[in-house]
Amino acid sequence: VQLQASGGGSAQAGGSLSVSCAASGSIASVLNMGWYRQAPGKRRELVASITSSDRTNYADSVKGRFTISRDNAKNTVYLLMNSLKPEDTAVYFCNADIVNHRSVIGNYWGPGTQVTVSS
């Protein structure tokens, strides 16, 4: 199983960016999916998560600005980031709990994708 992220990049403050992450491999089902971020010199933090039944959870710092969604048919999670702030600058990582065809649940991380917001 692997996660492959795409999107991100650079934007001005107030702008928008999106990132997506697709899971592939020996997948029976995908449970929770989420996005984390890590800024230089800081710990990795949860940005948003979504369950298989589309229940969402957001960090207070992004509520009302970021939207997480998923496409279960594509095993893909999306993060739409609006009203970006310079403090949103970080490497963003997707994460997922995945059940493989042996009914084993594993937690997987995608490669980071850089998001840079300039003031």
GIVEN-V199964 format. One record per backbone hydrogen bond with DSSP energy under -0.5 kcal/mol. NH is the residue of the N-H (numbers start at 0). CO is the residue of the C=O. Records with the same first field share a line. If there is no record, write none. Layout:
NH: CO / CO
This chain:
1: 23
3: 21
4: 2
5: 19
7: 17
8: 113
10: 115
12: 117
13: 83
14: 11
16: 80
18: 78
19: 5
20: 76
21: 3
22: 74
23: 1
26: 24
27: 25 / 98
28: 98
30: 28 / 96
32: 49
33: 94
34: 47
35: 92
36: 44
37: 90
41: 38
44: 36
46: 34
47: 34
48: 56
49: 32
50: 54
53: 50
56: 48
58: 46
61: 58
62: 58
64: 61
65: 61
66: 79
68: 77
70: 75
71: 69
73: 70
74: 70 / 71
75: 70
76: 20
77: 68
78: 18
79: 66
80: 16 / 78
81: 64 / 79
82: 13
83: 14
87: 84
88: 85
89: 114
90: 37
91: 89 / 112
92: 35
94: 33
95: 107
96: 31
97: 95 / 105
98: 28
99: 97 / 103
102: 99
105: 97
107: 95 / 105
109: 93
110: 2
112: 91
114: 89
115: 8
117: 10 / 115
